[in-house]
Amino acid sequence: MPDSQVMEKLVSLCKRRGFVFQSSEIYGGLNGAWDYGPLGVELLKNIKECWWREMTFRQNIEGIDAAILMHPRTWEASGHVENFTDPMVDCRQCKSRYRLDILFEEVSAKKQKEILRELDPERFKGQQRDEAVLKEFQTLAEGSPGAILAAMSCPNCGNRGTFTEARKFNLMFKTFVGPVEDSGSVVYLRPETAQGIFVNFLNVQSAARQKLPFGIAQIGKAFRNEINTKNFLFRTREFEQMEMQFFCRPGTDVGHFEYWREQRFAWFLSLGIPQENLRWHRHEPGKLAHYAKDAYDIEFKFPFGWGEIEGIHNRTDYDLSRHEEFSGKNMKYFDEASKEKFIPYIIETSAGASRSFMAFLVNAYAEEEAPTAEGGKELRVVMKFHPDLAPVKAAVFPLVNRDGMPEIARKIEDDLRRRLRIFYDDSGAVGRRYRRQDEIGTPFCITVDSETLENQTVTVRDRDSMRQERIASDRLCDYLLKKTTPRAEGNPVRGQ
Ligand code: ATP
C-alpha cells in the first residue's frame, strides 16, 4: 500500500472510531491543534502511564507536575527568548509561509542540480553524483540561502523569485498575566516542560531526600508556534511531552548518557515497535543545540519518512548555571560525603507523548485476510496495539440475545468493568463484532455461548492470532489483568 494511503486511512479511521478529531472542527478547524476522542484519550493515557511507570518506578527518579506559566526570566535564562527561533520566509505572491530549512529539505535532488547549475554553470555542468550535489546544496543553503531562494519557485503558487529574505521567528506563544497588556506582564506558554524541572531541582532534592545521581520526571503540555504544522499529529502547536532530567556529577555524565540512550530505545521496542522501524540520529557536533555536549534522536519510520520521536541530550551544567546566574539563587548541590559543592550535569530524555501516540498508531495499523463464518476470506483492518496500550482491553458478547446469554454476559461485563475498560456488544453477527473490535485494537473478545450455560466457561478470542480458547468465567479478570496492563514486576527496582 502506498505510504500516502496509509496516512489517509489512519486519519479517517481516527475520526470515524473516535481516536482524534480536528480541533474546533465545526468552525473549520484550527491548524496545529487536535482533540483526542474517547479511544484516543485512552491510548494517550496508556502511553503516558507506561512511560510514568517505566521512569518513576525506580528508587532514584521522582515525579513533578509544574505550572505551564513560569516567571518570564526562566525563558531568558534558558536561551529561548534569544535562540528559540526558526528562520522563516514568506512568498510575496501567495503569502504562504515556510520554515527555511524545511523548504530546502523538500527540494528534490533533480531540482537541486538545476538550481546549482543555474547559479554556477561552469562548476556544475557535468553530471555529478547525488550525494556530492546534496552536500554542495546544503553548504550553499547554510552560507547564502538568498541565492537559492532567488532561483526557487514557491511550492504553493509556483511563482519564482517571490520569496522574502529569511527572518527569525520566535516560536514561543506570548500572553499576559493580569489585566494590563504591557511588556511588564508578558508570560509565555512553556515550549518545553524541562525548565519546570530545572527550577525545582533543589526543592525536589531536599523534599525527597535524594542524592546524586537522581532524576525528575514530568509529563505535560508544551506549546510552540510552529511555522508549518503538518503530518497530522507529528508537528502541532499544542502537544504533550514526557521528559526526565537526570542530575549527575560532572565526569559521570557520559556513562549516564549511554545508559539512558539504551533504556529509552528499549522502551519503544518493549511496546511493540520493531527494531527496523527505529533508528538513531546523532546531531553532528556543529549542529548541536547551544546547551548540548552530545545529542541523539530516536527516529521512527513514519509513512512520510523518518522523524524524531524522542531526544536524548547531554545538557551539561548549562541549565542550572544559567538559572543560578539569572535568579541570583544558589543552584549548587552539596555532596555530604566529599563536602563539595558543584552544579550537576544533566542528561535529558525528552519524548513527545503525542508524537509517540502517532508512532504507535502507525505501527499498529495492519490490513490482513481473515476467514469469514461462511468459509470465505475477507479483508480485516486491525490495530495491533501492544495490549498495555490498547484503549479497550476486552469486548464481551452474548452469542445470541436469548437463552440467558445476555444476562451472563452483562454480569461478566460488570465484573470486568471494575478493573478494566470493557466494551459490550450484542448487535450483528459475531464475525462483524470481531471486525469492529479489531479495527480499534481490542486484544481480547469474550463470547458467552451455549457451553457457558453448562460449564461457566467462555471463549476468549485473541486479536492477532484470531485463535480462541475456553476459560472459566471466574478466571477472566486475572487473565485479562495479567495480559493487558503494565506490570509492576516488569519494572524491577533499578537505577544507576
Ligand atoms: P523538531 O526538530 O521535530 O521540531 P525538536 O528537536 O525541536 O523537534 P525537542 O525540542 O527535542 O524537539 O522536543 C522533544 C520532543 O518533543 C520531540 O522528540 C518530539 O517528540 C516532541 N515535539 C517537539 N515539537 C513538537 C511538535 N511541534 N509537535 C509534537 N511533538 C513535538
Residues whose N, C-alpha, C, O or C-beta is under 5 A from the ligand:
A	BS01	ATP	R224 E226 L233 F234 R235 T236 F239 E308 I309 E310 G311 S350 A351 G352 R355
